[in-house]
Amino acid sequence: MKNIATLIAIVLFSSFGFAQSGPKIEFKAKDNTIDYGTTTKKKDNGVRSFEFTNTGDAPLIITNVLSTCGCTVPTKPEAPIMPGKTGKIDIKYNMAPGPIRKTITVESNAVNVESGRVALKIKGEVIAD
């Protein structure tokens, strides 16, 4: 009986760890990926936006947005995103001909992602004009 009571206590206390409070980030893009498709530099300015919502109960702060190369320039929101509100991260790709396979790392105070970091991806292909 003592072992059952101990087991119940452990399960109860460990469940509190899953009920995290704080800011939470949820991106609208499926698999956190935007597909440029097949395009040309003349037809496309290369700008896309990753929209997200703070589904938590505290202000969400995007502290940094990092790109894997200089051909992709991200722009982050400067103000905190309040609970229930949406924000966006704009990405400008330089539209150099060839395949697009880039990763953008978002750093924040979100509690629902490991270390507050989320990987966003862009893909597609730019063909010569």
N, C-alpha and C positions, 0 to 999 in steps of 0.2 A: 504494500500500500504506500509505503514511504517513497518507493521508486516511481510510482505513478504520479504522486504529488510533485515530485521533483521534475519529472518529464513535462507535466502540464505547466509548471512555472517557467521552465526553459522555453517552451514553445510560446507562451504568452509574452515573455520579455523579448524574445527574438522577433516577434511580429511587430513590435514597436519600431524596429529599424526599417521596416518596409513602408511604414506610413510616414514618409518624409514630408516635412513642411518646408516651404521656401520657394524660390523661383523655379519654374520648370519651363523648358523650351521645347516647342513642338513645331516642326517645319511642315509646310503644306505640300511641298514637292514630294512625290512618291520616291521612296528610297533616298531622299535628300539629294536627288539628281535632277539636273535640267539638261534636256537634250536639245541642242541647237539644230539637229537634223542636218541636212545637206544644204549649204548656203554659199553665197559669194560675198566678198568684201563690199561690192557695190550695193548689194541688196540689204545688207545687215550692218548695223552700227556696233554689234557685239555686246550690247548691254542686256543683261538679264537680272531679275530680282528673285531672291529667295525670301519668301514671306514666312513669318513665324508668329506664334502666339505664346504669350506667357500664361500657361495654364496653372501656375502655382499661386501662392498666397503672399508673395513678397515681390518687390521690384526686381526685375531681371536686368543685369548690367552686362553688356557685351564689352569685354575688356580688350579684346584683340581679334583681328581677322587676318590670317596669314595665307599667302598663296605659295604654291610650289615653284613659281617662276615669275619673272618680270613681265611676261606676256599677259598675265591676268591681274587686274587691279581691283581689289575689293574695297568697298566703302561701307563702314559700319555706322549704326545709329549712335549718336553721342549721348543722348539722354536715356535714363533708365526707362524700361518698358514696364508699365504698371500691370498688376494682375488683371487678366482678362483682355488686355490690349494686344494689338498686333504691331509688328515692326517689319523692317525689311533690310536685307543686305544686298546691295547692288554689286554686280560683278561685270567688269568690262574686259572682254577678251580682245586682243589686237587683230584678230581675223587673218592671221597669216595662213596661206594655203597649206592644207594638210589635215590630218586627223586632230581632233580636240579631245584630250584626255587629261584633265587637270583636277586637282584636289585643293579645296580651300578649307582651312581649319578655323573654326570659330571657338574662341575661348570666352567663357562666361562664368557667372556664379550659379548656374543652373544645378540643381541637386539631382535631377533625373537622368543625367548622363555622366559617364565616368570622368572624373577630374574636371567636370564642367566643359569638356571639349567635344565638339561635334564636327565630323568630316562631311563637307558638301562636295559634290562632284558636278562637273560639266563635261559633256561629251558631244560629239558630232563630227562634222567634216566641213572644211572650207575648201571649195574648189576654185580654180583660177577663173577670173572673169572672162 
